[in-house]
């Protein structure tokens, strides 16, 4: 067996299963899970229809191997969306590639751009795929804590110069999982300057970019580069997906965009990896990327949910409206996120994810400790009911606590 597999840590949901072993949830209440960030809004019918129709269209059915780089129509759907969303003009032949969801691509990308022995820098807390990708590429992860006092901005200046000198790849997540924070232009400028100095590649995970609560849409990495005059997108690749935007997590469809030289090598890797997108999935993806009405409706549903839930939770937890994404990153009274999650399940049959499961100890502390992640992915009534139970539980068990 590959000895690097032994370096992988249990996935957060496996740790959650272990935490809940022996816990009997309150049988008087139906279970509600806010633990997994899996979209639950209905898939738009037109996307399912496009998928079905393609099965009966010559050239779009299952009778031939699909090209790794996707069809011209698929790549043009990507660049068309980038033009409408960010005002960017990318070359569909060289600057975009289809991927089977951003998770698959984020992992595979490290195997393409990282050399064994290098460092992979990622935010802390983080999406665990970053860590696993680094470890199986033979690299060493370096975890950079985010600062709650600065809207959970990642402290890039806290990374030692000696670490930057060994870094091959930096993962960024904006909007962030689990914090919901969006990187501003000055933070991007700082990271680009570090990349110019040390030569590392930036992987910008942007799968939550279309769920936001401010008037202005979140700034993307490619958009930030263009604003700063970096129109060649040197050492920068952005990752996006239809899963959250269009409520199709089972479609496994997304794309990457950016530095043409890097994407040429990534396409080579993917040719051997066997990661081509099936033609019916491509047809459904083209339909999804070409429509914004369903995205606006999806965003409105999340905004309504957060508007209902926030007044219920804010009086009892340290929580605030995120910039974007569909998570609440809440500080819990008592500071023990694991005990809070376990007791909440036992007394009120609501599942939340302990924040310490989404982070690693750095500088003597785990930056996720004392917080829980709540994924407001279910329908509004269920999220509101969960929020009321959480508020009742907190008042009952922590009567003197204040957020």
C-alpha positions in Angstrom: 0.0 0.0 0.0 1.0 3.6 -0.6 2.7 4.5 2.8 1.4 8.1 2.4 -2.1 6.9 3.0 -1.1 6.4 6.7 -0.7 10.1 7.0 -4.3 10.9 6.2 -6.5 11.9 9.2 -10.1 10.7 9.6 -12.6 12.8 7.7 -14.7 15.2 9.8 -17.8 13.1 9.4 -16.1 10.0 10.5 -14.9 11.8 13.6 -18.5 13.0 14.1 -19.8 9.4 13.9 -17.2 8.4 16.6 -18.2 11.4 18.7 -21.9 10.4 18.6 -21.2 6.7 19.3 -23.3 5.8 22.3 -25.5 8.9 22.2 -29.2 8.4 22.1 -30.9 11.3 20.4 -34.1 12.6 21.9 -36.8 10.3 20.4 -39.5 12.8 21.0 -38.0 15.1 18.3 -37.5 14.3 14.7 -33.8 14.5 13.6 -32.5 17.6 11.9 -29.0 17.7 10.5 -27.1 20.9 9.9 -23.8 18.9 9.8 -23.1 18.3 6.1 -22.8 21.1 3.5 -24.9 19.2 0.9 -27.4 21.4 -1.0 -31.0 20.4 -0.4 -32.9 22.8 -2.6 -34.6 21.1 -5.5 -32.6 20.7 -8.7 -34.1 23.0 -11.4 -36.2 20.9 -13.8 -34.6 22.4 -16.9 -31.2 20.9 -15.9 -32.7 17.5 -15.4 -34.4 17.8 -18.8 -31.2 18.7 -20.5 -29.5 15.7 -19.0 -32.3 13.4 -20.1 -32.6 14.9 -23.6 -28.9 14.4 -24.2 -29.2 10.6 -23.8 -31.2 10.6 -27.0 -29.0 12.9 -29.1 -26.3 11.5 -31.3 -22.9 12.8 -30.2 -24.2 13.6 -26.7 -25.2 10.1 -25.6 -23.0 7.3 -24.0 -21.8 5.7 -27.2 -18.3 7.3 -27.3 -15.5 8.3 -25.0 -15.7 12.0 -24.2 -12.6 14.2 -24.6 -10.7 15.1 -21.4 -10.7 18.8 -22.4 -14.4 18.8 -23.1 -16.3 20.0 -26.2 -15.9 23.5 -27.6 -19.5 24.2 -26.7 -18.8 23.2 -23.1 -15.6 25.3 -22.8 -17.5 28.3 -24.4 -20.2 27.9 -21.7 -17.5 28.3 -19.1 -15.9 31.4 -20.6 -19.3 32.9 -21.4 -20.2 32.6 -17.7 -16.9 34.1 -16.6 -17.5 37.0 -19.0 -21.0 37.7 -17.6 -20.1 37.1 -13.9 -16.6 38.8 -13.7 -16.2 40.7 -17.0 -13.3 38.4 -18.0 -12.4 37.3 -21.5 -10.7 34.0 -21.3 -9.6 31.7 -24.2 -12.0 28.7 -24.3 -9.3 26.6 -26.0 -6.5 27.2 -23.5 -7.7 28.8 -20.2 -10.5 26.5 -19.0 -11.0 22.8 -18.4 -14.0 20.8 -17.3 -13.8 18.9 -14.0 -15.9 16.3 -12.2 -16.8 18.7 -9.4 -14.4 21.0 -7.6 -13.5 18.4 -4.9 -12.0 16.0 -7.5 -10.1 18.8 -9.2 -8.7 20.4 -6.0 -7.2 17.0 -5.0 -5.9 16.2 -8.5 -4.4 19.6 -8.9 -1.9 19.1 -6.1 -0.7 15.9 -7.8 0.1 18.1 -10.9 1.8 21.1 -9.5 3.5 19.9 -6.3 6.8 18.2 -6.0 7.5 15.8 -3.1 9.1 17.6 -0.2 7.5 20.9 -0.9 5.1 22.7 1.4 1.4 23.3 0.7 -0.1 26.3 2.5 -3.8 26.3 3.4 -6.1 28.3 5.6 -7.0 27.0 9.1 -9.9 26.0 9.5 -10.1 24.5 6.1 -11.6 22.0 3.7 -9.9 18.7 4.4 -9.3 17.8 0.8 -6.5 20.4 0.8 -4.6 18.5 3.5 -5.2 15.1 1.9 -4.1 16.3 -1.5 -0.9 17.7 0.0 -0.1 14.6 1.9 -0.6 12.2 -1.0 1.5 14.5 -3.2 4.4 13.9 -0.7 4.2 17.5 0.5 3.9 18.9 4.0 0.8 21.0 4.9 1.3 24.3 6.6 -1.8 25.6 8.3 -2.4 29.4 8.5 -5.0 30.5 11.1 -7.8 32.9 10.3 -8.4 35.9 12.6 -11.9 36.3 14.0 -11.2 39.9 14.8 -10.6 40.7 11.1 -13.6 38.9 9.6 -11.7 35.6 9.6 -9.0 36.9 7.3 -6.1 34.5 6.8 -2.9 35.7 8.4 -0.6 35.3 5.3 2.0 37.6 7.0 2.3 35.0 9.8 3.9 32.5 7.4 7.7 32.5 7.9 9.8 33.4 4.8 11.6 30.0 5.1 8.2 28.3 4.7 7.3 30.4 1.7 10.6 29.5 0.1 9.6 25.8 0.1 6.0 26.3 -0.9 4.7 24.9 -4.2 1.0 25.5 -3.8 -1.4 27.7 -1.8 -5.0 26.8 -1.4 -7.4 29.7 -0.7 -11.1 29.4 -0.2 -13.2 32.5 -0.9 -16.0 32.6 0.1 -14.6 30.5 2.9 -15.6 27.2 4.3 -16.5 27.3 7.2 -16.3 31.0 7.9 -18.0 32.5 4.9 -15.4 35.2 4.7 -14.5 36.8 1.3 -11.0 37.8 0.5 -10.8 41.6 -0.4 -8.6 43.0 -3.2 -5.8 44.0 -0.8 -5.5 40.5 0.5 -5.3 39.1 -3.0 -2.6 41.7 -3.9 -0.5 40.5 -0.9 -0.8 36.9 -1.9 0.0 37.7 -5.6 3.1 39.5 -4.4 4.2 36.5 -2.4 3.6 34.3 -5.4 5.8 36.5 -7.6 8.6 36.4 -5.0 8.5 32.7 -4.3 7.0 31.1 -7.4 4.2 29.1 -5.8 0.9 28.4 -7.5 -2.5 29.6 -6.1 -5.5 27.3 -6.2 -8.6 29.5 -5.6 -11.6 27.4 -4.4 -14.7 29.4 -5.3 -17.5 26.9 -5.1 -19.6 29.1 -2.9 -19.3 32.3 -5.0 -23.0 32.5 -6.0 -24.5 32.4 -2.5 -24.0 35.8 -0.9 -25.8 38.2 1.4 -24.3 41.6 0.5 -25.4 43.8 -2.5 -22.0 43.2 -4.2 -21.1 39.7 -5.4 -17.9 38.2 -4.0 -14.7 39.1 -5.6 -13.1 36.2 -7.5 -9.4 35.4 -7.7 -9.3 35.8 -11.5 -11.3 39.0 -11.2 -8.8 40.3 -8.5 -5.9 39.5 -10.8 -7.4 41.4 -13.7 -8.1 44.4 -11.5 -4.5 44.4 -10.5 -3.3 44.2 -14.1 -2.4 40.5 -14.0 -4.3 39.5 -17.2 -2.1 36.4 -17.9 -3.3 34.9 -14.5 0.3 33.7 -13.9 0.4 30.9 -11.3 -3.4 31.2 -10.6 -6.1 28.7 -11.2 -9.7 29.2 -10.0 -12.0 26.2 -9.2 -15.8 26.4 -9.4 -18.7 24.1 -9.4 -22.4 23.7 -10.2 -23.1 21.8 -7.0 -24.0 24.8 -4.7 -24.8 27.3 -7.5 -27.4 25.1 -9.2 -28.3 22.5 -6.5 -26.8 19.5 -8.5 -24.2 18.0 -6.1 -24.9 14.6 -7.8 -24.0 15.9 -11.2 -20.3 16.2 -10.3 -19.7 19.1 -12.7 -17.4 22.1 -12.5 -14.5 23.8 -14.2 -11.1 25.3 -13.6 -9.8 28.5 -15.3 -6.6 30.5 -15.3 -3.0 30.2 -16.2 -2.9 28.5 -19.7 0.5 26.9 -19.1 -0.6 25.2 -15.9 -3.9 24.1 -17.4 -2.0 22.5 -20.3 -0.1 20.3 -17.8 -3.3 19.7 -15.7 -5.0 18.5 -18.9 -2.1 16.1 -19.5 -2.5 14.7 -15.9 -6.2 14.4 -16.4 -5.8 12.4 -19.6 -4.0 9.7 -17.7 -6.2 10.1 -14.7 -9.4 9.4 -16.7 -11.4 12.4 -15.6 -13.5 13.2 -18.7 -17.0 14.6 -18.3 -19.8 12.4 -19.7 -21.6 14.0 -22.6 -25.1 14.1 -20.9 -23.5 15.8 -17.9 -21.8 18.2 -20.2 -25.2 19.0 -21.9 -26.8 19.6 -18.5 -23.8 21.8 -17.5 -24.1 23.9 -20.6 -27.7 24.6 -19.7 -27.0 25.4 -16.1 -24.1 27.8 -16.8 -26.2 29.6 -19.3 -29.1 30.5 -16.9 -29.0 32.9 -14.0 -32.7 33.0 -13.1 -32.4 29.8 -11.0 -29.3 31.0 -9.4 -31.0 34.2 -8.3 -33.9 32.3 -6.9 -31.5 29.9 -5.0 -29.7 32.9 -3.5 -33.0 34.5 -2.5 -34.0 31.3 -0.6 -30.7 31.4 1.4 -31.1 35.0 2.2 -34.6 34.4 3.5 -33.4 31.5 5.6 -30.5 33.4 7.1 -32.8 36.4 7.8 -35.1 34.1 9.8 -32.4 32.2 11.6 -30.1 34.9 12.7 -32.4 36.7 15.1 -33.1 33.3 16.8 -29.4 32.4 17.3 -27.7 35.8 17.8 -29.0 36.3 21.3 -27.5 33.0 22.5 -24.4 32.3 20.4 -21.4 34.3 19.1 -22.6 34.4 15.5 -22.8 36.9 12.7 -24.1 37.0 9.1 -21.3 35.7 6.8 -20.2 37.5 3.7 -21.2 34.4 1.6 -21.7 30.6 1.5 -24.4 28.7 3.4 -22.7 28.2 6.8 -23.0 29.8 10.2 -19.6 29.7 12.1 -20.9 30.0 15.6 -19.0 30.4 18.9 -20.6 28.3 21.6 -20.7 29.0 25.3 -18.4 26.9 27.5 -15.8 26.7 24.7 -16.1 22.9 24.2 -17.5 22.5 20.7 -17.5 18.7 20.8 -19.4 18.5 24.1 -21.8 21.1 22.8 -22.5 19.1 19.6 -22.9 15.8 21.5 -25.3 17.2 24.1 -27.3 19.1 21.5 -27.9 15.8 19.6 -28.8 14.0 22.8 -31.3 16.6 24.1 -32.7 18.2 20.9 -31.8 15.8 18.1 -30.0 18.4 16.0 -26.6 17.7 14.4 -24.0 20.4 14.0 -20.3 19.9 13.2 -17.7 20.7 15.9 -15.3 23.4 14.5 -12.2 21.6 15.9 -12.9 18.8 13.4 -12.3 21.3 10.6 -9.0 22.7 11.8 -5.5 21.6 13.0 -3.5 22.8 16.0 -1.3 25.8 15.0 0.7 27.8 17.4 -0.5 25.8 20.3 -4.2 26.2 19.6 -6.9 24.8 17.3 -8.6 27.8 15.7 -11.8 25.8 15.2 -12.2 24.9 18.9 -15.1 26.5 20.6 -17.1 26.9 17.4 -19.6 24.8 15.5 -20.5 24.8 11.8 -24.1 24.9 10.8 -25.0 24.2 7.2 -28.4 25.9 6.5 -29.0 23.8 3.4 -32.4 22.3 4.2 -35.7 24.0 3.5 -36.5 27.1 5.6 -39.0 25.6 8.0 -36.5 22.9 9.0 -33.7 25.4 9.5 -35.9 27.6 11.6 -37.0 24.7 13.7 -33.3 23.7 14.2 -32.4 27.2 15.2 -35.2 27.3 17.8 -34.1 24.0 19.3 -30.4 25.2 19.4 -31.6 28.4 21.2 -33.6 26.5 23.7 -30.8 24.1 24.3 -28.3 26.9 24.9 -30.5 28.8 27.2 -31.3 25.7 29.2 -27.7 24.5 29.5 -25.8 27.8 29.6 -28.2 30.2 31.3 -25.4 32.7 32.3 -23.7 32.6 28.9 -23.6 35.7 26.7 -22.4 35.8 23.1 
